[in-house]
Amino acid sequence: MNKPNIIFILIDDMGWKDLGCYGSSFYETPHIDKLASEGMLFTDAYAACPVCSPTRASILTGKYPARVGVTQFIGGHTVGRLEDVPYFHQLPMSERSLAQTLKDHGYATWHVGKWHLGNSPTSPTDHGFDINIAGCDWGMPQNGYFSPWNIETLENGEDGEYLTDRLTDESIRLIKEADADQPFFLNLWHYAVHTPIESPDPLIQKYEKKAALLGLDKENPLEEGENFPCQHKKHLKVQRRKFQSDPAYAAMVENLDQNIGRLMNALEESGQADNTLIIFTSDNGGLSTAEGSPTSNAPLHEGKGWMYEGGTREPLIIKWPHNVPAGSRSSTPLTSTDFYPTLPEAAGIDPLPHQHVDGKSFIPLFNSEPLERGPLFWHYPHYSNQGDTPGCSIRDGDWKLIHFFEDDRLELYHLANDLSETTNLAETEPKKTKELKQKLDDWKISVGALIPKKNVNYIP
């Protein structure tokens, strides 16, 4: 079998509604929309966690974050009415990563961009990547998107060079210099569109004019909500964005889209496009309730850091010429654990069920065959910086149950009828609530999920 090249594009904090092909009418993403038209668009794909590091660990291990032990963004620590729970601050070396498996079967393995899973001895090159460009323990560009970035694994560019442009340049260089006889795995994990919200001025000016033309600058897009439940932000109030209108964020999205277009063009010019499997997705929902609230995930409820759909439902596009029908769509629910078993299968590599124990290959979907994925689970036992409280959840078919730990509250939603999670059916559907709660409890035991305890030092 001719092993396909694999390009895994992971965007940071991109919401489900942040692309034209997913319904955005303000952001312009023609290149990503074209990618979707050439492959399969997934309507019900999820990140394994509403924040970044756990999802990244899940992609590379094929396990739920609770089983890996990385349940919070690395470096995060929050308390409220409940204490925090401990978690690993790096990707454990005991895990056999997706990159290591591909490398052991002949792939050149390259990581470009954000890592946020620890530094040496748990850097990308410690987990199976031959090359690491710009990956370190940072969760965001701490010095901004314009050079000098002072990222320890990326040489600074000329003053003012934009980070998303540079990471794309580095990726294109790797593709151009690749050995034509060796398949490659390019793990392109952009820092965009995470804060700080910065973009080249001409694009910002474009969207300032667009917002004015559409009258979006005449209405306050933010709605003030409740105080944050976490102790360190309790003096602040949640700020919910009602609609997409932020010019700087829109500019970041368009710049990212332009760079995806440049990458696809370079792949075509290399002659490798026909034998390359491309994945495009995000690590958690769009930032819509805090830290400037630059985007809106409506009609999904809430966003990054929340257990609701806006926090975990993601764009997912897969292009694989001759294997994935162009212009196809799938509504089968998938999650981050499922990439590990899928990609080696696409490369003709035997599965490693003891490693990707929580994942299921979705190759059958490419052939219009049914996939019995089973329930999806989430466990986020931490206060988020965006306003939510610790909890866990399950999606089984069209039903979703959330269990919030602070007050032992249960919320049940039927997503096919209530995508925005507006009507809690926990009391009117007691049988379904009990059934899903039991499945969720059994799963938590099976993965060793840690539950936060009451904080005796909490000050209301």
C-alpha positions in Angstrom: 0.0 0.0 0.0 1.2 3.5 -0.8 1.1 5.3 2.5 -0.6 8.7 2.3 1.1 11.8 3.6 -0.8 13.3 6.5 -1.3 16.9 7.4 -3.1 17.6 10.7 -4.1 21.2 11.0 -5.2 22.1 14.5 -6.4 25.6 15.1 -6.4 27.1 18.6 -9.8 28.4 19.9 -11.6 28.3 16.6 -15.3 28.0 17.1 -17.8 25.8 15.2 -19.3 28.9 13.5 -16.1 30.6 12.6 -16.0 29.5 9.0 -18.1 30.4 6.0 -18.8 26.7 5.3 -20.2 26.4 8.8 -22.4 29.4 8.5 -20.4 32.5 9.4 -21.7 35.5 7.5 -19.0 37.9 8.8 -15.7 36.0 8.6 -14.4 35.3 5.1 -12.7 31.9 4.6 -12.8 31.0 0.9 -9.7 28.7 1.0 -11.0 26.6 3.9 -14.5 26.5 2.4 -12.8 25.2 -0.8 -11.1 22.5 1.3 -14.5 21.5 2.6 -15.9 21.3 -0.9 -13.1 18.9 -1.8 -13.7 16.6 1.1 -16.0 15.7 4.0 -17.5 18.3 6.4 -18.5 17.0 9.8 -21.4 18.7 11.6 -21.1 16.9 14.9 -17.3 16.7 15.6 -16.1 17.4 19.1 -12.9 18.3 21.0 -12.3 16.0 24.0 -12.2 19.1 26.3 -13.4 22.7 26.3 -9.8 23.9 26.8 -6.6 23.2 24.9 -4.0 20.9 26.5 -6.4 18.0 27.3 -7.6 17.9 23.7 -4.1 17.9 22.4 -3.2 15.1 24.7 -6.2 13.2 23.5 -5.4 13.6 19.8 -1.9 12.2 20.4 -2.9 9.3 22.7 -6.3 8.2 21.5 -7.4 8.4 25.1 -9.8 10.6 27.0 -8.1 13.4 29.0 -9.2 11.9 32.3 -7.5 8.6 31.4 -4.3 10.4 30.4 -4.4 12.6 33.4 -4.1 15.9 31.5 -7.5 17.5 32.4 -6.7 21.2 32.5 -4.8 23.6 30.2 -1.2 23.1 31.5 -0.3 25.7 34.0 -3.9 26.5 34.9 -5.1 26.4 38.6 -8.5 27.6 39.7 -10.6 27.2 42.8 -14.1 28.3 43.8 -16.7 26.6 46.0 -14.7 23.5 45.1 -11.0 22.7 45.3 -9.0 22.1 42.2 -7.9 18.5 41.3 -4.3 17.5 40.4 -3.3 16.8 36.8 -0.2 16.0 34.8 1.6 19.1 33.6 3.0 17.3 30.6 2.2 14.5 28.2 3.3 11.4 30.1 6.3 9.6 28.5 4.4 6.3 29.2 2.1 7.2 26.2 3.0 5.9 22.7 2.1 8.9 20.7 0.4 9.0 17.3 3.6 10.5 15.9 5.8 7.7 17.4 3.5 5.1 15.8 3.7 6.8 12.4 7.5 7.3 12.7 8.0 3.6 13.5 6.3 2.8 10.3 8.4 4.9 8.0 7.0 8.4 8.3 9.0 11.6 8.5 7.3 13.4 11.5 7.3 17.2 11.8 5.6 19.3 14.5 5.1 23.0 13.6 3.4 25.4 16.0 1.8 25.3 19.4 2.6 22.3 21.7 1.5 23.2 25.3 2.2 19.7 26.5 5.4 20.3 28.4 9.0 21.0 27.6 11.9 18.5 27.6 11.7 15.7 28.5 8.2 15.9 27.1 8.7 18.1 24.0 7.6 17.1 20.5 10.9 15.4 19.8 10.5 13.4 22.9 7.2 12.1 21.6 8.1 10.9 18.2 8.6 14.0 16.1 11.8 14.3 14.1 11.5 18.1 13.9 10.0 20.6 16.2 9.4 24.2 15.0 7.9 26.6 17.5 6.6 24.0 19.9 7.2 24.7 23.6 5.3 24.9 26.9 3.6 28.1 25.9 -0.1 28.2 25.5 -0.1 31.4 23.5 2.4 33.8 21.8 3.4 35.5 25.1 5.1 38.4 23.2 2.3 38.7 20.6 2.0 37.6 17.0 4.5 40.1 15.5 8.2 39.3 15.6 10.2 39.2 17.8 8.2 36.4 19.4 11.2 35.0 21.4 9.8 31.5 21.2 12.7 29.2 22.2 12.2 26.8 19.3 11.6 29.3 16.5 14.2 31.9 15.3 12.8 35.4 15.4 12.0 36.9 12.0 12.3 40.4 10.8 10.6 42.9 13.1 6.9 42.8 12.4 6.8 39.4 10.7 3.5 37.7 11.5 3.6 34.4 13.3 0.9 32.6 11.3 2.6 33.5 8.1 5.9 32.3 9.4 4.6 28.9 10.6 3.0 28.4 7.2 6.3 29.3 5.5 8.1 26.7 7.7 5.5 24.1 6.8 5.8 24.8 3.1 9.6 24.5 3.3 9.3 21.1 4.9 7.0 19.9 2.2 9.2 21.2 -0.6 12.3 19.6 0.9 10.6 16.3 1.7 12.0 13.0 0.4 9.5 12.0 -2.3 10.0 8.3 -1.4 9.1 8.8 2.3 5.6 9.7 3.5 5.4 12.6 6.0 3.2 13.5 8.9 3.0 17.3 9.3 1.4 18.2 12.6 0.6 21.9 12.0 -0.8 23.3 15.2 -1.3 27.0 14.7 -1.2 29.4 17.6 -4.0 31.4 15.9 -6.7 32.3 16.7 -5.9 32.3 20.4 -5.4 35.6 22.2 -3.8 38.1 21.9 -6.2 39.1 19.1 -3.7 40.7 16.6 -3.6 40.8 12.9 -2.1 42.9 10.1 -3.7 46.3 10.0 -5.0 46.2 6.4 -7.3 43.2 7.2 -8.5 44.8 10.4 -9.4 48.0 8.4 -11.3 45.8 5.9 -13.5 44.3 8.6 -14.0 47.7 10.3 -15.5 48.9 7.1 -17.5 45.7 6.7 -18.9 45.9 10.2 -20.0 49.5 9.5 -21.5 48.6 6.2 -23.6 45.9 7.9 -24.5 48.2 10.8 -22.8 45.9 13.3 -20.9 48.7 14.8 -24.2 50.4 16.0 -25.1 47.7 18.5 -23.2 46.6 21.6 -22.3 43.0 20.8 -21.6 42.1 24.4 -24.0 41.3 27.2 -22.9 41.4 30.8 -23.7 38.4 32.8 -23.1 36.9 36.2 -19.9 37.1 38.3 -17.3 34.5 37.6 -17.5 31.5 40.0 -13.8 31.0 40.2 -12.1 32.7 43.1 -9.5 34.7 41.2 -12.0 36.3 38.9 -15.1 36.6 41.1 -14.9 40.4 41.0 -15.4 40.3 37.2 -18.6 39.5 35.2 -19.0 37.2 32.3 -19.2 39.1 29.0 -21.2 37.2 26.4 -20.8 38.1 22.7 -24.2 37.9 20.9 -23.0 38.0 17.3 -19.8 38.0 15.2 -18.5 41.5 14.6 -15.0 41.9 16.0 -12.8 43.3 13.1 -9.5 42.2 14.6 -10.7 38.6 15.2 -12.2 38.5 11.7 -8.9 39.6 10.3 -7.0 36.8 12.2 -9.5 34.3 10.8 -9.0 35.6 7.2 -5.2 35.7 7.6 -5.3 32.1 8.8 -7.5 31.2 5.8 -5.0 32.8 3.4 -2.3 30.7 4.9 -4.2 27.5 4.6 -4.6 28.5 0.9 -0.9 29.0 0.5 -0.2 25.6 2.1 -2.7 23.8 -0.2 -1.1 25.5 -3.2 2.4 24.5 -2.2 1.1 20.9 -1.7 -0.3 20.9 -5.3 3.0 22.3 -6.7 4.9 19.6 -4.9 3.0 16.9 -6.7 1.9 15.3 -3.4 -1.7 16.6 -3.1 -3.3 13.4 -4.6 -1.6 11.3 -1.9 -2.2 13.5 1.1 -4.8 13.1 3.8 -5.7 16.5 5.3 -7.4 17.1 8.6 -8.6 20.5 9.7 -10.1 21.0 13.1 -9.9 23.0 16.4 -8.9 22.2 20.0 -11.9 23.8 21.8 -14.8 26.2 21.2 -14.5 29.8 20.3 -13.8 32.4 23.0 -17.2 34.0 23.5 -17.6 34.9 27.2 -14.3 36.3 28.6 -10.9 37.9 27.7 -12.5 40.3 25.2 -15.1 37.7 23.9 -13.9 38.1 20.3 -16.3 35.6 18.7 -19.8 34.2 19.0 -20.7 30.5 18.6 -24.4 31.1 18.2 -26.6 29.1 17.8 -24.5 26.9 20.1 -24.6 27.8 23.8 -21.6 29.4 25.4 -18.0 28.7 24.2 -14.4 27.9 25.3 -14.2 26.7 28.8 -17.9 25.6 29.1 -19.4 22.1 29.1 -22.1 23.2 26.6 -21.9 22.7 22.8 -20.2 26.0 22.2 -17.3 24.8 24.3 -16.7 21.5 22.6 -18.3 21.2 19.2 -15.8 21.9 16.5 -15.3 22.4 12.8 -13.8 19.2 11.2 -12.9 18.9 7.5 -11.1 15.9 6.0 -9.8 15.8 2.4 -8.3 12.6 1.0 -8.5 12.4 -2.8 -9.9 9.2 -4.2 -10.9 8.1 -0.7 -13.2 10.8 0.7 -16.0 11.9 -1.6 -15.8 15.6 -2.5 -18.6 17.8 -1.1 -19.8 15.1 1.3 -21.1 15.6 4.9 -21.4 13.5 8.0 -23.5 14.1 11.1 -22.0 11.1 13.0 -20.6 12.4 16.4 -16.8 12.0 16.6 -14.3 13.2 19.2 -10.5 13.8 19.5 -9.7 10.2 20.5 -10.8 9.0 17.1 -8.0 10.4 15.1 -5.4 8.0 16.5 -7.0 4.7 15.3 -8.2 6.4 12.0 -4.9 7.7 10.7 -2.8 4.5 11.1 -5.6 2.6 9.5 -5.5 5.0 6.5 -1.8 4.2 6.3 -2.2 0.4 6.5 -0.8 0.2 10.0 -2.2 -2.4 12.4 -4.3 -0.9 15.2 -3.0 -0.4 18.7 -6.1 -0.9 20.8 -4.2 -0.9 24.1 -3.1 2.6 23.3 -6.0 4.3 21.5 -8.4 2.5 23.9 -11.0 5.3 23.8 -10.9 6.0 20.1 -12.7 4.4 17.1 -11.6 4.6 13.5 -14.1 6.5 11.4 -12.8 5.2 8.0 -16.2 3.6 7.4 -17.7 7.0 7.1 -15.6 7.7 4.0 -17.3 4.8 2.3 -20.8 5.9 3.4 -20.9 3.0 5.8 -22.5 3.3 9.3 -20.3 3.8 12.3 -21.5 2.7 15.7 -19.4 5.1 17.7 -21.1 4.7 21.0 -21.4 7.5 23.6 -19.0 10.4 23.8 -17.7 11.6 27.2 -16.2 14.7 28.7 -14.7 15.4 32.1 -13.5 18.8 33.1 -13.2 18.9 36.9 -11.8 22.5 36.9 -13.2 26.0 37.0 -12.6 27.6 33.6 -11.2 31.1 33.0 -14.3 31.7 30.9 -17.1 31.3 33.5 -18.1 27.6 33.9 -17.9 25.4 36.9 -16.4 21.8 37.2 -18.4 19.1 35.5 -18.7 16.1 33.2 -21.0 15.2 30.4 -22.1 12.4 28.0 -23.6 12.5 24.5 -25.5 9.4 23.5 -27.3 9.6 20.2 -29.1 12.9 20.2 -29.2 13.1 24.0 -26.7 15.0 26.1 -26.5 15.0 29.9 -24.3 17.4 31.9 -23.5 16.9 35.6 -22.2 20.0 37.4 -20.2 19.1 40.5 -20.7 22.4 42.6 -24.4 21.8 43.3 -24.8 18.2 41.8 -27.1 19.7 39.1 -28.1 17.6 36.1 -29.1 19.1 32.8 -30.5 17.0 29.9 -30.9 18.2 26.3 -32.1 16.7 23.1 -29.7 18.2 20.6 -31.6 17.3 17.5 -34.6 19.4 18.8 -32.6 21.9 20.9 -29.2 22.6 19.5 -28.9 25.7 21.6 -29.5 23.8 24.9 -32.3 26.1 26.0 -34.7 23.5 27.6 -33.4 21.3 30.4 -35.4 18.0 30.3 -33.8 16.4 33.4 -37.1 16.5 35.4 -39.5 15.8 32.5 -37.4 12.8 31.2 -36.4 11.1 34.5 -35.8 7.7 32.9 -33.4 9.0 30.3 -31.7 11.2 32.9 -31.1 8.2 35.2 -29.9 6.0 32.3 -27.3 8.6 31.1 -26.2 9.4 34.6 -25.5 5.8 35.2 -23.4 5.5 32.0 -21.5 8.6 32.9 -20.8 7.4 36.5 -19.6 4.0 35.2 -17.3 5.7 32.7 -15.8 8.0 35.3 -14.9 5.0 37.3 -13.4 3.2 34.3 -11.1 6.1 33.4 -10.1 7.0 37.0 -11.7 10.4 36.8 -10.9 12.7 39.8 -13.8 14.6 41.4 -13.2 18.0 43.1 -13.9 18.3 46.8 -15.5 21.1 48.7 -13.2 24.1 49.3 -13.3 24.8 53.0 -11.4 28.1 52.5 -13.9 29.5 50.0 -14.9 33.1 50.6 -18.3 34.0 49.1 
